[in-house]
């Protein structure tokens, strides 16, 4: 129960799910809790010296102890600045009154130096004026008490004053050490959290963008736009996919697509190809982008043939009999990153449009390639001429069916 109460005190008014720096607010609550506990621990000492002047210090202590719980209350009500003012003002007031009452010989005013060094950690980076004000309060109080070197205001027994001095000599370095350790571990933990979030953000970026593009974005704010003189684009589309959607449970449809496209993703990596996007049941990939390679067309053809085999295996597993259309085209294109909130790496150009037409005007279970891709790979693969197709905006284009690889026949 006590542990739960302490946690409620320390985390009062703090949202743990946010991305803001919560260290100042948490440290404010924590110091108020520590002050409260220290004051309660000191209370028996002043009660013991009640007849020797401890009665006045007991009243000073109790008054300031009652201020400590108001700090988390203000934090929980949404007034963090007021909470800090209560903490700083109450702390400076308690040390000052204690020093004035017990006198310079008690050395109580040295705790104002501790407050000065801790106060920067209670403020955010944009609260410079408030930080300066807190620093001035602690320094001014310390300088005044140090320069005046006042004796005790009321009659205080020398034994009581001496005991407080010894207690101060022991507790001051101990509290300084504990505060330093806490701030050190708190900031170390914060940096670990920041590093973990940075790694998480980088991993998310790598999942969305190709590795070389993600690295460029991490080190530069310049737009990413590249021209590639020659690359090969691959489009795939599932024949009659609307019937699958209409006749199957949504979870089954998503699981099927996830299994299929996950297999496609794994296929691209050893071939050095890059997935661009999926649009419904359409899958788009490219060879030779974002890193140019001479044999981009060959890699794309190998990929297309293996996609057919993967599609057959996955479809049989899910009891689906529909076929897959695949289209390829090679040529120049532009690649770049668009968007600010959600990055997208995309391709543009007539070569991309023609690859899309190769897929959409193809046939189920077949791979249709353009004249450009055929000329780059005709010595490495078996092709069968199809016909000249009317392609919107491009006129008539000779196309071919990709049948198999000659490398497989040679045992390569």
N, C-alpha and C positions, 0 to 999 in steps of 0.2 A: 504493500500500500504506500509506504514511504517512497519507494523507488518510482511508482507511478506518479506520485505527487511532484517529485523532483523533475521528472520528464515533462509533466504538464507545465511546470514553472518555466523550464528552460526553453520549451518549444512554443510558448504562448504567442499567438499572433503570427506564426511563421507557416507558410505553405511549403511543404517539402516537395511538391510536384512541379514547382516553378523552376525557371532557368536563371533567376536573379541571384545575386550574392546574398546569402542569408547569414554569413558570418557576423556582421555587425549586430544584427538583431539578436542572434543567438548568444553572442558574447555579452550583450547588454543584460539579457535575462540571467545568464549564468553568473555574472559578477554580482548582481543584486542578490542572488541566492547564496553565494559564498559570503557576502557581507552579512546577510541575515544570520547564517549559521555561526560565523565568527563572533558576531555580537552576542548571540545566545551563549556561546561557550565562554565569553569573557564576563558574562553577567554574574556568575558565582564569585569571581574574584572581587568585583566591586561591592557585592553584598557582604563579603567577608570583611572588607575594610569600611563597612558602613559608618561606623562611629569615628573613623579617622579621615572622613571626607569623601568616602565612596558613595554616599547617598546622592550627591549632586551628579556625579559621573553616571550613576545608575539611571537617573532621569534623562540625562543626555543620550545615553545608549538606548533606552527604551523608546524614546521619541523617534530617533533615527532608524531603529529597527522596524518600527511600524511603517516607515516610508518604503522599505524594501519591497513588500508585497504589492505596492502600488505600481511598481515598474512592470511586472508581467500583466497586471490588469490593464494598464494603458496600452501595452503591446497587443493584447487580445482584442481590445476595442478599436484597434486600427490607428493608434496614435504613437508610432514608434519614436518620433522626435520628442514628444512629451516624456516618454519613458526614459530616454537618454538624459533629458534635462533633470528629471527627478534623481536619476542615478548619480550624475556628475555633481549636481548641486548638493544632494544629500551627503555624498561622500566627502566633498570639500568642506561642507558645514560640520560634519561629525569630527573630522580630523582637526579642523580649526578650533572648534569649541573645546575639544579634548585637550589640545595643546595649550589653549588659553587658561583652562581650569587647572590642569596638572602642572603647567609651567614648562619652560624651555628645557629643564633638566630631564623631563620625561621622554624627550626625543620623538614625541608622537608626530610632529610636523613632517618628519621624513617620509611618511606615507603619502604626502602630497606629490613627491617625486615619482612614486610608483604610479599614481593616478595620471601624471603627465605623460609617462611613457606608454601607458595602456590606452589612453584616450584615442590615439590615431586608429586603433583597431575597431573602434565603436562607430566609425563613420564610413560612408561610401566615398568613392573617389571624387564625386562631384559636390561634396559637402565641405568644401575647403573653409568657408567662413565659419561654419559651426565648429569645425575642428580647431580653428585658430582661437575662437572664443573660449573653448574648453581649456586649451593650453594656457591662455592668458590667466584664467581663473586659478589654475593650479600654481602657476609660477608666481603670480601676485601674492597669493596667500602664503606660499612658502617663503618668499623674500621678506614679507612683512614680519612673519613670525621669527624668522632667522635673525633679522636685523634688530628687532626689538629685544630679543632674548628675555622675555618677560618671566618673572617668577609666577608661581601659582596665584590666581586671583583670590582664592579663599584659603582658609586654613586647611592645609593638607599635610598629614603626617609624613615626615621624611621617609619612614619605612614604606609607606604606600607609594610615594613617588619613586623611590628607588626600585621597588618591585616592578612598577610599570615600565621603568627604563630598561630593566633587565629583560622583561617580556618583549619590549620593542626590539632590543638588540638581537633577540633570538628569532622572533617572528618575522621581522622585516626581510632579512635575506631569504628565509624559508618561503614566504609568500611570493617574493620576487621570482624565486626559482620555479615555484609551481605555476605562476602566471606565464613565465617564459616558456616552460614546457608545454603548457596547454596551447598557447598561441602557435608554437612551433608545430605541434601535432595537428592542430586544426588547419593550419595553412598547408601542411604536407598532404593532409587528407583532401583538401580542396583541390590541390594541384593534381593529385591522383585522379580525382573525379573529372577534372577538366581534360586530363590526358585520355581517360577512358571515353569521354564523350567525343573527343577529337578523333580517336580511332574509330569510333562508331560512325561518325559523320563521313570519314574517309571511306570506310567500307561501304556505306550506302552510296556514296558517289561512284565508287568503283563498280557497284552493281548496276548503276544507271548508265555510266559512260565507259568507253574503252579506257584501258589503263593509261596510255600515252596522253589522251585528252584530259583525263582526270588530273594527271600530274601538271599539265599546262594550266588548268584552271586554278589549281592550288597555289601556283606561284605567279600568276598574272591575271589581271582583270580585263585583258584585251579580248575582243571577240575571237572565237575560234572559227576560222573559215579557211578551208584548204581546197586546192584544185588538184585533181588526180588525172593524169593523162590517160591512164588505162587501168581499169578495174572491172570486176565481174559481179553483177548483182543477181541474187537468187530470190525468187518469189515462190511460195508454196500456198496452196489453197485446197481445202477439203471439199470434195464434190458432194453436193446435196447436204450440206451441214445444217441447213434449216430444218430438215426432217429429223436429224439427230436431236436438235434442240427441242422440237415440238413433241417428240415421242419418248423422251427420257427425263429422268429426275435431274433437276439442276445440279445437284451435288455430283452425280455421275458424269455429267457433261464437263464440269470444271475439272474433275479428277482425270478424265480422259485427256483433256487439253494439257493439263499440267504434266501428266506422264509423257505425252508426246513431245511437247516443247522442251521439257527438261532433257529428254534424250537428244533432241536436236542441239540444245545448248552444249551438251557434253561432246557432241560430234564436232562442233566448230573449233574447239580449243586446240586439238592436235593438228588441225589443218591451218591454224593461224588465221582463221576467218572471224568475222565480227557480226554478232547479232545486232540488227538495227532496231526492230520493233515487231510487235505482234498487233494485229488489228482484227479482232474477232477470231476467225479461224485462219486468217492469213498470216504467214510468217515470212519475214524479210531478213536476209543476211547479205553480206558483201565480202568479197575476197580482194585483197590489195588495198584495203582501207582499215585503219588510218595509217598503217605502215605499208608502203609500196613493196610489192614482190613481183618478180618477172613471170612466174608461173601461176598467176592468179586465176586464169581461166581453167587450167588443169585442176587446181584445188577445188574450184567451184563445181566442176563436173564430177569429181570424186565424191564431193559432199552430196550432190543431187542423187547419185546412184545409191549411196548409203542411206539417204533420207527415205528412199523408196522401201528399202529393206526394213528400216526402223518402223516406218508407218505400218507396214504389213504386220509386223510382230505385235506392236502396241494395239492395233485395231482388233486383231484376233483375240488378244487378252481381254479386251472390253466388248467383244462380240459385236463389232461394227464391220459392215461389209462395204462401206463407201470407199471410193478411190481418192487418190491425191494427184492434183495437177501441179507440175513444177515448170517454171520458166526461167531461162537464163539469157543474159545479154552482157556483152563486154563493150567498154568504151570509156570516154572521158566523163567525169562528173565532178560535182562540187559537194563537199561534206562540211558540216559545221554544227555548232551548238546553238539552239534557240531556247528562249524561255529564261525566266529569272527565278520564279518560285519552284518550278518543276523543270529541270533540265531535260532536253531531248536532243540526241545526236541523230541527225537525219541526212539524207542524200537528195540531191536535186540534179536535174538534167534530162536530156532526151534519152540517154542510155538507161536511166532508171525507169522512165515511162515505157520504153520498149521492152524492158525485162518484165514489167507488169503486164504488158499486152501478151508476151510469150506465155505467161501463166494463164491469163483470163481467156485467151483464145486457143488454149491447148485442150488436151483430152485427159480424161480420168485414167490414172495409172501410167501416164507417160511424161517424159521430160522433153520439152520443146526448147530449142536453142536458136538464137539468131545467126545470121551469116557471120557476124563478127566473132562470136564465140567459136563457131564451127571452124573458121580459118585458123584460129589460135590452137585448136586441139585436134584437128583432123588426123594427125599422125599418131595420136595417143589413145584415141577412142573410136569405137564403131558408131557411125551415124547413118541415118536413113533419110534421104531427102523427103520432105513432106510436099510443100507447094508454096506458092507465093501468096501471102496473106495481105489483105487490105488493112493497114494499121492506121487508125484515125490520126490525122495530122502528120503522117510520115509516108503515106503512099503505100505501094506494094513492097513487101519485104520477103525475101527467101528465108524459109525456116527449115529446121531439121529435127529429127527425133534422135535423142541420145540413147543408145542401146546398151553399150557395155564398154569396159576398159580393155585395151590391148595389153596393158601392163599385167592384168590378171592372167592372161593367156601365157605370158612369158614367165610367170611365176614370181614377179616382182612384188 
